[in-house]
Amino acid sequence: MLRNAMSATEFYILEYLWTRETPATFSEIMNHFNNEEKKEWKKQTVNTFLTRLAQKGFLNIDKSGKRALYIPSVTAKKYYEDYANLIINDSYKGSLKNFICAFTASHKLTEAEKEELIAYIQSL
């Protein structure tokens, strides 16, 4: 699953669903974005985004109860792991070393970050 396989708004909705401890109903999603995030989204717009997320495999829709429940089909952790691997494989020929070299060329690591990275690598 690719980050660019979904629109920025679809990703925004998925990020919200990841923050929840329980599945969300349509009305909870509408309430969050229109009242808490101050969006002015119409029901049909939100429904379209949710349907697209489901079609792309990012969202499960459980229609077995009185109201549909929207459940991410992948955790945020798994999504970001897959996305990081995709970047490394596609852009750095599968080399984590090449990725780190490119990343640190414009972003210098602090001593704490270096120590943390070394400790992580040694734990592998």
C-alpha positions as CSV (number, residue, x, y, z in Angstrom):
1,M,0.0,0.0,0.0
2,L,1.5,3.3,-1.1
3,R,1.1,6.7,0.6
4,N,0.6,8.3,-2.8
5,A,-2.1,5.7,-3.6
6,M,-4.5,7.8,-1.6
7,S,-5.3,11.5,-1.6
8,A,-4.2,13.8,1.2
9,T,-7.7,14.0,2.5
10,E,-8.1,10.2,2.5
11,F,-4.8,10.0,4.5
12,Y,-6.1,12.6,6.9
13,I,-9.2,10.6,7.6
14,L,-7.1,7.4,8.0
15,E,-4.8,9.1,10.5
16,Y,-7.8,10.1,12.6
17,L,-9.1,6.5,12.5
18,W,-5.7,5.3,13.7
19,T,-5.9,7.6,16.8
20,R,-9.2,5.9,17.9
21,E,-9.2,2.9,20.3
22,T,-12.5,1.7,18.8
23,P,-14.0,1.6,15.3
24,A,-15.8,4.8,14.3
25,T,-19.4,5.3,13.1
26,F,-20.1,7.6,10.2
27,S,-21.6,10.2,12.6
28,E,-18.5,10.1,14.8
29,I,-16.3,10.7,11.8
30,M,-18.5,13.6,10.6
31,N,-18.6,15.1,14.1
32,H,-14.8,14.9,14.5
33,F,-14.0,16.6,11.2
34,N,-16.8,19.2,11.1
35,N,-16.9,20.1,14.8
36,E,-13.4,19.4,16.1
37,E,-11.4,20.0,13.0
38,K,-13.7,22.8,11.8
39,K,-14.2,21.4,8.3
40,E,-17.4,21.9,6.4
41,W,-17.6,18.6,4.7
42,K,-20.9,17.3,3.3
43,K,-22.0,13.7,4.1
44,Q,-21.6,12.6,0.5
45,T,-18.0,13.9,0.4
46,V,-17.1,12.0,3.6
47,N,-18.9,8.9,2.3
48,T,-16.9,9.1,-1.0
49,F,-13.6,9.3,0.9
50,L,-14.5,6.4,3.1
51,T,-15.6,4.3,0.1
52,R,-12.4,5.0,-1.7
53,L,-10.3,4.1,1.3
54,A,-12.2,0.8,1.5
55,Q,-11.8,0.2,-2.3
56,K,-8.0,0.8,-2.0
57,G,-7.8,-1.7,0.9
58,F,-7.0,0.7,3.7
59,L,-10.4,0.5,5.4
60,N,-12.8,-2.2,6.4
61,I,-16.5,-1.3,6.7
62,D,-18.5,-3.6,9.0
63,K,-22.2,-3.3,8.1
64,S,-23.4,-6.2,10.3
65,G,-24.9,-4.0,13.0
66,K,-27.4,-1.2,13.1
67,R,-24.8,1.3,12.0
68,A,-21.7,0.8,9.8
69,L,-18.4,0.8,11.6
70,Y,-15.2,2.0,9.9
71,I,-12.1,0.1,10.9
72,P,-8.6,0.7,9.4
73,S,-7.4,-2.5,7.7
74,V,-3.8,-1.8,8.5
75,T,-2.2,-0.3,11.7
76,A,-0.3,3.0,11.5
77,K,2.9,1.1,12.5
78,K,2.5,-1.5,9.7
79,Y,1.6,1.2,7.2
80,Y,4.7,3.3,8.0
81,E,6.9,0.3,8.0
82,D,5.7,-0.7,4.6
83,Y,6.0,2.9,3.3
84,A,9.6,3.2,4.6
85,N,10.5,-0.1,3.0
86,L,9.0,1.1,-0.3
87,I,11.0,4.3,-0.2
88,I,14.2,2.4,0.5
89,N,13.6,-0.2,-2.1
90,D,12.4,2.2,-4.8
91,S,14.8,5.1,-4.2
92,Y,17.8,3.6,-2.6
93,K,18.0,0.2,-4.3
94,G,17.1,-1.5,-1.1
95,S,20.1,-0.1,0.8
96,L,19.4,1.3,4.2
97,K,22.9,2.6,4.3
98,N,22.3,4.7,1.2
99,F,19.1,6.0,2.7
100,I,20.9,7.1,5.9
101,C,23.6,8.7,3.9
102,A,21.1,10.7,1.9
103,F,19.1,11.6,4.9
104,T,22.0,12.8,7.0
105,A,23.5,14.8,4.2
106,S,20.9,17.5,4.9
107,H,19.9,16.5,8.4
108,K,22.8,16.2,10.8
109,L,22.1,13.7,13.6
110,T,22.5,14.8,17.2
111,E,24.8,12.8,19.5
112,A,21.7,11.4,21.2
113,E,20.3,10.3,17.8
114,K,23.6,8.7,16.8
115,E,23.7,6.8,20.1
116,E,20.1,5.7,19.7
117,L,20.7,4.5,16.2
118,I,23.9,2.6,17.1
119,A,22.1,1.0,20.0
120,Y,19.2,0.0,17.8
121,I,21.6,-1.5,15.1
122,Q,23.5,-3.4,17.8
123,S,20.2,-4.9,19.1
124,L,19.4,-6.4,15.7
